[in-house]
């Protein structure tokens, strides 16, 4: 399972990523990595994490925000931070980096929410709860919920050896979509469960892994990434997992508020410079 944690951050992505333009474009000679895009609630901006390439200064690392229409990305937080996610009111982001932190959308007032080594945090639609994952000494991913102020922490899979990870909320907050892998789940597959631990339902059951799920804001669609051969592909399906189709090559899909566009990360075969790309995902 340790290799799985590393692979989530370093999958080999190839191809042009489908329709749409790249919003971030590191210099071709620098194999830099942009990751985990997140749309602002008003659809005007995209936040993402940047890991410097071999020729970039270390202070280029951090959280950036770029206009959804393109333009110059702005660094709002410098340092080894990752997995930004906007609060529903657009005023804050939660980020990972030696714990979980809250920061304003302009990059001010960095506040620690948890000292746990946690990643992939996602704000609930009402802003009251944050879901996130940890990786414990048993090499198992645990899925956690906590109040948005860092209190009332509880684990959704506190026992067992099956990993639960990569949470994604439904738009009404009635369930948490997530990936499971372990006992009785040979390939990572998509499940959903309500925040109280009831109404469990398996969504996908295919021959290929499912990673990084995202639920569209209108609740009609889900997107995920799936490793197929040498490439990680972006797939879209109905909310029940039916009618799946590929929309591009990449990782970390994130729905725009209009439920018609997807942001994700892809890389060109010839330079391995990771980019945030936006495509039209309408069926």
CORSULGI-V860394 format. One record per pair of residues at least 4 apart in sequence whose C-alpha atoms are under 6 Angstrom apart, sorted by sequence separation. I is the first residue (numbers start at 1). J is the second residue. If there is no record, write none. Layout:
i->I j->J
i->I j->J
This chain:
i->7 j->11
i->39 j->43
i->52 j->56
i->86 j->90
i->96 j->100
i->103 j->107
i->104 j->108
i->123 j->127
i->136 j->140
i->146 j->150
i->147 j->151
i->169 j->173
i->181 j->185
i->194 j->198
i->227 j->231
i->228 j->232
i->237 j->241
i->238 j->242
i->255 j->259
i->268 j->272
i->40 j->45
i->87 j->92
i->95 j->100
i->103 j->108
i->124 j->129
i->135 j->140
i->146 j->151
i->147 j->152
i->170 j->175
i->193 j->198
i->216 j->221
i->227 j->232
i->237 j->242
i->256 j->261
i->267 j->272
i->39 j->45
i->40 j->46
i->86 j->92
i->87 j->93
i->95 j->101
i->103 j->109
i->124 j->130
i->135 j->141
i->146 j->152
i->193 j->199
i->215 j->221
i->216 j->222
i->226 j->232
i->237 j->243
i->256 j->262
i->267 j->273
i->39 j->46
i->66 j->73
i->86 j->93
i->94 j->101
i->103 j->110
i->123 j->130
i->134 j->141
i->146 j->153
i->169 j->176
i->181 j->188
i->193 j->200
i->215 j->222
i->226 j->233
i->237 j->244
i->255 j->262
i->267 j->274
i->38 j->46
i->52 j->60
i->65 j->73
i->85 j->93
i->94 j->102
i->102 j->110
i->122 j->130
i->134 j->142
i->145 j->153
i->168 j->176
i->169 j->177
i->180 j->188
i->192 j->200
i->214 j->222
i->225 j->233
i->236 j->244
i->254 j->262
i->266 j->274
i->267 j->275
i->38 j->47
i->52 j->61
i->65 j->74
i->85 j->94
i->93 j->102
i->102 j->111
i->122 j->131
i->133 j->142
i->145 j->154
i->168 j->177
i->180 j->189
i->192 j->201
i->214 j->223
i->225 j->234
i->236 j->245
i->254 j->263
i->266 j->275
i->37 j->47
i->51 j->61
i->64 j->74
i->84 j->94
i->93 j->103
i->101 j->111
i->121 j->131
i->133 j->143
i->144 j->154
i->167 j->177
i->179 j->189
i->191 j->201
i->213 j->223
i->224 j->234
i->235 j->245
i->253 j->263
i->265 j->275
i->37 j->48
i->50 j->61
i->64 j->75
i->84 j->95
i->92 j->103
i->101 j->112
i->121 j->132
i->132 j->143
i->144 j->155
i->167 j->178
i->179 j->190
i->191 j->202
i->213 j->224
i->224 j->235
i->235 j->246
i->253 j->264
i->265 j->276
i->36 j->48
i->50 j->62
i->63 j->75
i->64 j->76
i->83 j->95
i->92 j->104
i->101 j->113
i->120 j->132
i->132 j->144
i->143 j->155
i->144 j->156
i->166 j->178
i->178 j->190
i->191 j->203
i->212 j->224
i->223 j->235
i->234 j->246
i->235 j->247
i->252 j->264
i->264 j->276
i->35 j->48
i->49 j->62
i->63 j->76
i->82 j->95
i->83 j->96
i->91 j->104
i->92 j->105
i->100 j->113
i->119 j->132
i->131 j->144
i->143 j->156
i->165 j->178
i->166 j->179
i->178 j->191
i->190 j->203
i->211 j->224
i->212 j->225
i->223 j->236
i->234 j->247
i->251 j->264
i->264 j->277
i->35 j->49
i->49 j->63
i->63 j->77
i->82 j->96
i->91 j->105
i->100 j->114
i->119 j->133
i->131 j->145
i->165 j->179
i->177 j->191
i->190 j->204
i->211 j->225
i->222 j->236
i->234 j->248
i->251 j->265
i->263 j->277
i->34 j->49
i->48 j->63
i->62 j->77
i->81 j->96
i->99 j->114
i->118 j->133
i->130 j->145
i->142 j->157
i->164 j->179
i->177 j->192
i->189 j->204
i->211 j->226
i->222 j->237
i->233 j->248
i->234 j->249
i->250 j->265
i->263 j->278
i->34 j->50
i->48 j->64
i->62 j->78
i->81 j->97
i->99 j->115
i->118 j->134
i->130 j->146
i->164 j->180
i->176 j->192
i->210 j->226
i->221 j->237
i->233 j->249
i->234 j->250
i->250 j->266
i->262 j->278
i->33 j->50
i->47 j->64
i->61 j->78
i->62 j->79
i->80 j->97
i->99 j->116
i->129 j->146
i->163 j->180
i->176 j->193
i->209 j->226
i->221 j->238
i->222 j->239
i->232 j->249
i->233 j->250
i->262 j->279
i->33 j->51
i->47 j->65
i->61 j->79
i->62 j->80
i->99 j->117
i->129 j->147
i->130 j->148
i->163 j->181
i->175 j->193
i->176 j->194
i->220 j->238
i->221 j->239
i->232 j->250
i->261 j->279
i->46 j->65
i->62 j->81
i->98 j->117
i->99 j->118
i->128 j->147
i->129 j->148
i->162 j->181
i->175 j->194
i->220 j->239
i->261 j->280
i->32 j->52
i->46 j->66
i->128 j->148
i->162 j->182
i->174 j->194
i->175 j->195
i->261 j->281
i->32 j->53
i->45 j->66
i->143 j->164
i->162 j->183
i->188 j->209
i->189 j->210
i->260 j->281
i->31 j->53
i->45 j->67
i->46 j->68
i->141 j->163
i->142 j->164
i->143 j->165
i->187 j->209
i->188 j->210
i->260 j->282
i->30 j->53
i->44 j->67
i->45 j->68
i->96 j->119
i->140 j->163
i->141 j->164
i->44 j->68
i->141 j->165
i->225 j->251
i->77 j->107
i->76 j->107
i->133 j->165
i->49 j->82
i->87 j->123
i->83 j->120
i->88 j->125
i->113 j->150
i->203 j->241
i->88 j->127
i->216 j->255
i->212 j->252
i->217 j->257
i->217 j->259
i->216 j->259
i->170 j->215
i->40 j->86
i->120 j->166
i->166 j->212
i->168 j->214
i->171 j->217
i->23 j->70
i->36 j->83
i->38 j->85
i->125 j->173
i->171 j->219
i->41 j->90
i->1 j->139
i->43 j->257
i->36 j->252
i->14 j->231
i->39 j->256
i->13 j->231
i->13 j->232
i->18 j->248
i->17 j->248
i->17 j->249
i->17 j->250
i->34 j->274
i->31 j->272
i->32 j->273
i->33 j->274
i->34 j->275
i->31 j->273
i->28 j->271
i->17 j->266
i->25 j->275
i->24 j->275
i->16 j->268
i->24 j->276
i->14 j->267
i->15 j->268
i->23 j->276
i->13 j->267
i->14 j->268
i->15 j->269
i->22 j->276
i->23 j->277
i->14 j->269
i->22 j->277
i->21 j->277
i->20 j->278
i->20 j->279
i->19 j->279
